[in-house]
Amino acid sequence: MKAVRRSGSSACCREPWIDRKGSMFPTVIVYMTIVSVMLGLCGFSLHSMLRADRTDRQAMLLLATLGRTDSQLRADNDVATLQAVTATDIRFGTADASVIHWVADRGMLVRTESKGEQVQHRERFVFPAGTTLSFRTELPGSLVLQVEEPSAFVAYPTAGGGGAQSGKPLPKVPDGAGRRPPVEIRMKTAVPPTGGAG
């Protein structure tokens, strides 16, 4: 039996792109570009998740502190008489001569209960960094605590309670940056305050 001889060399059976020198370089560049895009998307997604988590934790802190402040402030108003109000502090007096003093300092409220020279109890109500707090009266026998939430467009310092740094002004909010309406805790007082808290 005669052996059948295949016509043509083995080179003709090879794919034409295999013999092209440098043909792998564009392919590697394409793969690297795809991987880079995927890594960028993963990084952006991770950053968005962390920012959303930080926003959620800030909102939970604000709501929790608002609830504690509202409950304690109303409890003090029920058992004591409001004696003095300024923008940064208020003072209640009780029947047994105790004094309840609230002080607003940047993103923090400090409640001090004392009798004479002895401090009986002190408590802090820490709000998110950048929160602005102020007291005021609008009508005779009324008390308002105004809480302005921090701007989402500003990175506030986190050192100290509520981001308060004595002697340093808060970062300025950019022009045109939207802010949420302030939250207000309103209550009626037994006797209208007659002077400022010292």
C-alpha positions, 0 to 999 in steps of 0.5 A: 500500500502506498503512503498517502503524502499530504500536500503542502507544508505544516506552516500553511495549516497554522493560523495567520495571526500566530506568525504576526510579531507583536500581536499579543501587545494590543490584547494585553493592553485591552485586558489591562484596560478592562481590569482597570475599569473594573477595579475603578468601579469596585473602588467607587462602589466601596467609597459610596458604601462607606459614605452611606454608612457614615451618613446613616451612623450620623443620622442615628446619632442625631436621632438618638441624641435628640430623643434623649435631649427632648425627654430630659429637657421636658422632665426638667421643665416639669419638675423645675421652674425656668429662671433664665435663658440666653442663646447658649445656656438655660437655668432651672430652679427646683423647690429644694433650691437645686439648680439645673444648668444646660450649656450649649457648646458647638455640637454638645449640650452639658446638663449640670445639676447642683445644690449649693456648691456641690455638683450632684449630677453631670451629663453630656448630650453629644450631637454629630460634628458640625451641629449648631445648638441655641436656646431662645424664647418666642412667646411668654412662657415658651422655650425653644431649643434649635438644632441645626444639622451639619452640612453634607458639603463640609468636613468638620473636625471630629476632635472633642465632644461633638466636634467642638474645638475651643477658639477655632471657628467651624468650617464655612459652608460653601455658598449655594450649598443646601442645608436642611431646615433646623429641628426645634424642641418646643415646650411651655414653661411654668413661669416666663424667664426674667433674666440671662443665665450667668 
